[in-house]
């Protein structure tokens, strides 16, 4: 598995990998179950053949490796691409730190 950061496609492309298609659909929805993601894909291309089972086989490892986020609700995993939107409130004390030349 490639553990590089997720690239979110800006548009649907039928020639993209299944992973890229699913990430595109998830980005369009914000957060969604696997079923909802596949439904969104089929709205973009009615000939799309990715099944819910295939989508889960792609998305679950991405979630397990921390490349996409999600939360469990009613025994279903709801995936999302949310990032931290609020600034860290921690501070660093720079007193006493010297420049190294």
C-alpha positions, -999 to +999 in steps of 0.1 A: +000+000+000+012+035-009+013+056+023+018+090+006-008+117+014-041+114-003-045+135-035-081+147-040-090+149-076-108+182-086-130+164-111-142+129-119-121+111-145-133+076-157-096+067-163-085+074-127-078+045-103-107+032-083-091+048-052-090+082-069-126+079-080-137+070-044-117+099-029-132+123-054-168+111-044-159+113-007-146+149-012-178+158-029-199+145-001-178+157+028-186+126+049-203+094+039-207+057+043-193+034+017-228+030+001-232+067-002-198+071-017-206+045-044-239+061-051-222+095-056-197+078-080-226+064-100-241+099-103-209+110-119-208+080-142-238+057-145-216+031-161-193+030-130-188-006-119-172-002-084-192-022-059-197-014-022-175-044-013-147-032-035-150+004-022-148-009+014-117-030+004-101+003-008-113+028+018-109+007+050-071+003+047-068+040+040-087+047+072-066+021+091-034+038+081-047+072+090-048+085+054-085+093+056-106+100+087-138+085+099-161+078+128-183+049+138-220+055+140-246+027+144-219+001+136-211+018+102-179+037+095-186+072+081-155+083+062-144+119+058-114+139+046-116+165+074-085+182+085-078+201+117-093+235+111-085+252+144-050+264+153-031+245+180-034+265+212+000+252+226+029+275+230+066+271+228+089+289+253+118+303+232+136+319+262+170+305+267+173+290+232+206+301+215+214+303+178+238+276+167+264+289+143 
